[in-house]
């Protein structure tokens, strides 16, 4: 059965990955349907991310609805009003540090929110099989790796933070709805994303902005923690590939095949900022400060994405150094956006937890 893909509900579409995906989807010639973006606009949701889309498609092929995925009535109304046939579920609380200091929001949004959305889909779609619920998750559900090996789709879940535990729970719910109710669903677990529109509490934008603003560069622990970095545009391409070609009930790991120690990444970023500003790289590396490690800090993540490469024909295409440079330039050239998001609750939180 061919999937409808006529009316796509994107949850969390005003956030980092969600807004990048909407930009990506707007350029896909094979998609001529409607995008319904449901976002409750927490601190990390920013309508500015989609100003161009709103101007081009607003009220025609793009519809923004301020709504919380935990609100069953609102979700049911969306499915009915827009005849939703596809859900791409990005909405989540996602910052590990915030989950350590305030886990309740992560339980409420990532678990209860996903449950509510699944129920709304099940009630609305009945026995339809031309529909799809695609759930975006993280490699953090697998826990921490040793020096060798990589996470596969068969790796047992071992979440070590409230954030990763909440995402693991939501993954299990999606799978259970497929197994129990036959709800057409797929899941993807991705590695660390980076790129434009990322909220500046995350590592790469935090380091970029601190470097550009002459501030210290705080690195957790000894800086030897390893992450697999995935350019957000490559992630968007993977999600669209799964939505179009993925097998119902399957999980696909999406990685950048691009492991970096945190300290090496920060030093690379310093060199690239140095090249852009014409200043000595030492001026930036001298600002690196090792700070107290966060609790439960996983040592290493690495993704084996052989399944999606073999079965669906996707692979990452952006070289990390080029993607990182593009990201630095984007933040440098979008100071109004940066200034707007770095006020209010974000500023208070960063001052308390990173500089307090």
N, C-alpha and C positions, 0 to 999 in steps of 0.2 A: 504494500500500500504506500503510495507516494504521500509524503508529509505535506500538509496544507501550507504552512509558512506564510499565511496571509496577514494575520494579526498577531504580532509578537509582543508579549508582555515582558518587559525588561525591568526587573526589580533592582533598586539601587542604581538606577541609570545616571544619577547626578554625581555619583562617586567616581573614584579614580578609574578602575577597570571598566565599570559600566558605561561611563561617558566616552571612554576611548572606543568601546565596542560600538556605541551608537554612531560615532564618527566613522568607524570602519564600515558599518553596515550601510551607511548612507552612500558609500562609494561602490557598493556591490551591484553590478548591473543585473545579476540574476535574482535580485530581490526587488520586487515592485509593490510590496505590501505596506502595512502600517506598523509603526512603532509606538507602543504605549509605554511610557516611562513612569513607573510608580516609585516614588521616593519620598520619605518622610522628612528629608532635609535635616538630618542631624548635623553636628559640627563638620562632618566630612563630606556632606552632600552640598554641591555648589551649582546652582543654575547657570552661573557664568561659564561653566565647562561646556555648555550646549547652546550658547547664544547664537552661534552661526546656524545650528540645526533649527532652532526655533524660528529664526528669521527666514530660512529657506523653506521649511516644511510645516511650521506650526499651524495646527488646525486643518492640515491637509493629509499629510502622511505621518506627522509626528504629533503626539499628544502627551503633555505632561500632566500627571495627576499627583497631587500631594496626598499621600496615603501611607499608612503604616501596615506592613505585612502581617502584623499581629492582630489587625482588625478584620475579623471574619466577614462582617457585613460589607466593608469597603472592598475587600477582595472579591467577594461574590458579585458585587455590583459591577466591578471592572470586567469580569469574565462575561457577564451578560451584556453590558452596554457595547463592548467592543468585539464581541464574538471571538474571544481569545482562543487561538489554536496552538500556540507555542509559548512556553514560559522559559526564559533564560534568567536564572535566579542568581544574581550577583549580591543582592542585599545582605549585608552582614556587618557586625562589629568585628574589626579585623586586627586591631593593634595589640600585640601580645602584652606590652607594658600596661596598657589600660586595663586589660583583663586581669592582671595581677592586682592592681589597686582597686578595681571595681568590677568583679565578675558577674554581678547580677544582670547587667545590660546584655552581656554576651549570652547568658542562658535564655533570657527573654526573647532577644532578637533571633539568635542563630538556631535555637531549638524550637521554641514556641512559634516564632515567626515562620519557620520552614514548615512546621506541622500545619499551621493555619493555611498556608498557601497550598500545601498538598491537599488538604481537605477541600478547599475551594475548587481546585482543579478536578478532583475526583467527583464532586457533586455536579460540576458543570459539564464535564465531558462524558459522564456515564460510561458507555461501552465503546466510545469512539477509538479507533486505532490509527487515525491520520493525524494525531496530535502528539506533542512531545513536551515533557518537563525536563529541562536540562539544568542540573545543579552544579554550581561552581564551588569547588572545595580547594583544599591546600595539602601540600606534602607534609605539613606539620602534624597531621593526624598520625603519621607513622612513627613519630618520636625522633630519636637521635641515632645517627649512624656512627660506626667506628671509622677507622682510617680508610677502609676499603668497602666496596659494594655500593649498591644504589637501590632506592625504593622501586619496587615493581607493583603492579596491580594486585599481586598476591601477598604483599608484605603485611603482616599483622599490624593492627592499629595499637599504638602505644603513646597516646597524647600526654604531654608533660606540662601543659599550661591550661588555665581555664579557657583560653581562646581555642586551642587545638582540641580540647575535650568537647567543647560546644560544637565545633565543626564536625568532629567524628560522630557525635550524636545525630547531627542533621544528615550526614551521609547515610547512616544506618536507617533513618526514617525514610529517606528516598528509596533506598533499596527495598525496604519492607513494603512500601506502597506498591512497588512493582511486583514483588513476589506475592503479596496477599491479595491485592485488588486488580492486578494487571495494568496499573497505571503506566503508560508508556514513558519511560524515564531513562536518562543517561546521567552519568556523573563524570566530572573531570577533576583531577587533583593536580594543581600546578605548583611550580616552584616560585621563588620570590620574583615578583614583577617590579619593573622600573620603567619610567618614561614620563611624558607630560601629564599634567593634572594630578599628580600624586600628592596627597596631603603631606605637608612638610614635617610631620612628626616621624615619618619613616626614614630609614637610614640614608638612602641615597639623596633624596631632596634635602634632608637636614644637613648633610655634609656639604652639599653644593651651596646652599644658602649661607651657612656659617662661613664657608670659605670666601664667598663673594662679599660677605659683610664684615670680614675681619675678625670673626669670633673663633673661639676654641672648637676643636673637632673631637667630641667625646666618643671614645671607643670602649666598648664593654670589655672587662676582664683583660686578657692578654692579647686580644685581637686575633686569635687563632681560629675562632669559629668560622666554619666554612658554609657558604650558601651557593646554590645553583641559581644564577640570575637569568631571567627571561624577559626580553623586551615586550612591553605590553602589546605592541602591534602584532607580534608573533603569537601571543596568547589569544588575541581576538581572532586571528586567522584559524587557530586550532579549534576554538569554540564553534566558529561557523562551520568548519569541516565536520565536527561531531554532530552538530544540529542537522546537517544535510545528509551525512553518510553513516553516522554512528549506529550501532546495533542496539536496539532496546534492551535495557537491563544491564548494559555493559558499563564498566568504568575505564577511563583512559587517563594515563598519566601524561602531563604536559610539562616538559622541562626545556631549559635552554642549553643543556649539555655544556655548561659554562660555570665551573666551580671556581670560587675565589675566596681566599681568606679575607676576613674583614679588614685587617690592617693593610693587606696588599691592595685591596680595592680603594681604600682611602688614599693611599699613596699615589695610585694611578689617577684618581680624581684630582689630587693636588697638582700633578704634572699637567693634566689637561686644562685645569683652571689657569695655571701658570702660562701655558701656551696662548690662551685667549686674552689674558690681561697684560702679558709682557713682563710680569714680575717674576722674581726668582721663585722656583718651586720650594726652596727652603723656607720662604716666608710663610708658606702654607703648611708644610710638614712640621715646622716648629710649633704649630698650634695643636698638634695631635696630643690629646690627653687621655690616658687610660683611666677609666672610672670603674667604680664597683660594679661587678657583674650582676646581671639581673637573676632572680631566683629561677631555677629550672631551665637555664639557658641551654638549649640543645647544641651539641658540639658541631655536628655536620649534617647537612642535607645534600642528597644527590638523587636525581630522577633518572630512571631508565624509561625512556619514552619509545622504546622499540615497538610496542604494540600499535600506537597510533601511527607511527611511521610505516609499519608493514601493512596494517589493515586498512588505513584510511589515506595514506599517501601524504601525510603532513610531516614537515620538519621545520625546525627553527631556521630563519634565514638572516637575521640581523647579527653581525659581528659585534661582540660586546663593546669593544673600544669605540666603534662608530656610534652604537646606540647610546653609550654613556655621554659621548661628546654632543650628540644631538639633544640629549636631555639637559645637559649643562647650558647649552645655548638657549633652549626653550625657557628655562627658569630665568636666565639673564635677561631675556627679551620680553618677559611677561611680568614685570615688576608690579603693575597695578593689580593683577590677579594675586600675586604673592602677598602684597600688602593687605588686600582684602581678607584673605584667609588667615593671616597671621595675627589677627586681632581677637578680642573677646575671649571665649573659653579656651581656644587653642593656646593663646599667649599665656594665660594663667596656668594651664596645665603644664606647659613646657617649663615655665619658670619654676614651678613647684617640684617637678620630678627630674628635670635635667640640670637645673642650676640652683636648686634649693639647698 
